[in-house]
Amino acid sequence: MKRPDWNFLLSHPAHLLAFGFGAGLMPKAPGTWGTLVAFPIFAAVQMLGMSAVICTAALFFLAGIWASAVAGRALGVSDHGGIVIDEIAAFLLVLAFTPHGLAWWLIAFLLFRVFDIFKPWPINVADRTIKGGFGVMFDDLLAAGYAIAAILLLRPLLVSMF
């Protein structure tokens, strides 16, 4: 397995995108750092409305299928831990359904990371069985769905607090 570095990221646009513009090179918790990359992207797009955020998430998802496949082939590992475009695309989708405010964004971040890390059913099945670029992206899309559902369930309970 090739060890990714900045030279690797800059050698192909897919590598740079797959590694979240460098966030995936972080030595500890690259998925968490990759998730954080979604915040500035969200900030830039959210003023255009929820549909713009959803479209941006979809574009990142589709580009991520390609980018993660290219980067994975180059590294010899289809779902290398540094590939974080899946976290970026999925968390953008979560943010589209999250009420505005720092407390809500923190809750959304924590929920998404919990579902992405612990991979409850059927996320764990998808993670094990669906391979390639689509597989890299799909399990995080499922984690996003769990986080969105949890936010929608928690919102009536917590809306008065935040």
C-alpha positions in Angstrom: 0.0 0.0 0.0 1.3 3.4 -1.0 1.5 6.0 1.9 -0.3 9.2 0.8 1.3 12.6 1.3 0.9 16.0 -0.3 2.8 14.9 -3.4 0.2 12.1 -3.8 -2.7 14.5 -3.3 -1.3 17.0 -5.8 -0.6 14.3 -8.4 -4.2 14.0 -9.5 -7.4 16.0 -8.9 -9.2 12.9 -7.7 -6.6 12.4 -5.0 -7.0 15.9 -3.7 -10.8 15.6 -3.7 -10.9 12.1 -2.2 -8.6 13.3 0.6 -10.8 16.3 1.4 -8.3 18.9 0.2 -5.8 17.5 2.7 -8.0 16.7 5.7 -7.5 13.0 5.0 -3.8 13.3 5.7 -4.4 14.1 9.4 -2.6 11.3 11.4 -5.5 10.9 13.9 -9.2 10.7 13.1 -9.1 11.7 9.4 -12.8 11.0 9.1 -13.6 13.5 11.8 -11.4 16.1 10.2 -13.0 15.4 6.8 -16.4 15.8 8.3 -15.3 19.3 9.5 -14.5 20.2 5.9 -18.2 20.2 5.2 -18.8 23.2 7.5 -17.1 25.9 5.3 -18.6 24.4 2.2 -22.0 24.5 3.9 -21.4 28.1 5.0 -20.7 29.1 1.4 -23.7 27.4 -0.1 -26.4 27.5 2.6 -27.4 31.1 1.9 -28.8 29.9 -1.4 -31.2 27.6 0.4 -31.6 24.0 1.3 -32.0 22.8 -2.3 -28.6 24.3 -3.1 -27.0 22.4 -0.1 -28.7 19.2 -1.2 -27.5 19.7 -4.8 -24.0 20.4 -3.6 -24.1 17.2 -1.4 -25.2 15.3 -4.5 -22.4 16.7 -6.6 -19.9 15.8 -3.9 -21.4 12.3 -3.7 -21.2 11.7 -7.5 -17.7 13.2 -7.7 -16.7 11.2 -4.6 -17.6 7.9 -6.3 -15.1 8.7 -9.0 -12.4 10.3 -6.8 -12.4 7.6 -4.2 -12.2 4.9 -6.8 -9.2 6.6 -8.5 -7.5 7.3 -5.2 -8.2 3.8 -3.9 -6.8 2.2 -7.0 -3.7 4.3 -6.8 -3.2 3.4 -3.1 -4.1 -0.3 -3.5 -6.8 0.0 -0.8 -10.4 0.7 -2.0 -11.5 2.4 1.2 -8.3 3.9 2.6 -8.9 5.7 5.9 -7.7 9.0 4.5 -10.4 9.1 1.8 -12.8 11.5 3.4 -14.9 12.8 0.5 -17.6 10.4 1.8 -17.8 12.2 5.1 -17.9 15.6 3.4 -20.7 14.7 1.0 -22.8 12.9 3.7 -22.4 15.6 6.3 -23.4 18.3 3.8 -26.6 16.4 3.5 -27.1 16.2 7.2 -26.5 19.9 7.6 -29.2 20.6 5.0 -31.7 19.0 7.4 -30.3 20.5 10.6 -31.8 23.6 12.3 -29.5 26.6 12.2 -27.4 27.3 15.3 -24.1 26.2 16.8 -25.8 23.8 19.3 -27.7 22.0 16.5 -24.6 21.8 14.3 -22.7 20.2 17.2 -25.5 17.7 17.7 -25.6 16.9 14.0 -21.8 16.5 13.9 -21.8 14.1 16.9 -24.7 12.1 15.6 -23.2 11.7 12.2 -19.8 10.7 13.6 -21.4 8.1 15.9 -23.4 6.5 13.1 -20.4 6.6 10.8 -18.0 5.1 13.3 -20.2 2.5 14.9 -22.0 1.5 11.7 -25.3 0.1 13.0 -27.3 -2.2 10.7 -27.6 -1.9 7.6 -24.6 0.5 7.5 -22.3 -2.3 8.6 -23.7 -4.6 5.9 -23.2 -2.0 3.2 -19.7 -1.3 4.4 -18.7 -5.0 4.2 -20.4 -5.9 0.9 -20.5 -2.9 -1.5 -17.1 -2.2 -2.9 -15.4 0.4 -5.1 -16.1 4.1 -5.2 -19.9 3.7 -4.7 -19.3 1.5 -1.7 -17.0 4.1 -0.1 -19.7 6.7 -0.5 -22.8 4.7 0.2 -22.2 3.6 3.8 -21.7 7.3 4.8 -24.9 8.2 3.0 -26.7 5.7 5.2 -25.0 7.2 8.3 -26.3 10.6 7.1 -29.8 9.1 6.9 -29.6 7.9 10.5 -28.3 11.2 11.7 -31.1 13.1 9.8 -33.7 10.8 11.3 -32.3 11.3 14.8 -32.3 15.1 14.3 -35.9 15.1 13.0 -36.9 13.0 16.1 -35.0 15.1 18.5 -36.0 18.5 17.1 -39.5 18.7 18.8 -37.9 17.6 22.1 -35.0 20.0 22.0 -36.4 23.0 20.0 -37.2 24.9 23.2 -33.7 24.4 24.6 -31.9 25.8 21.5 
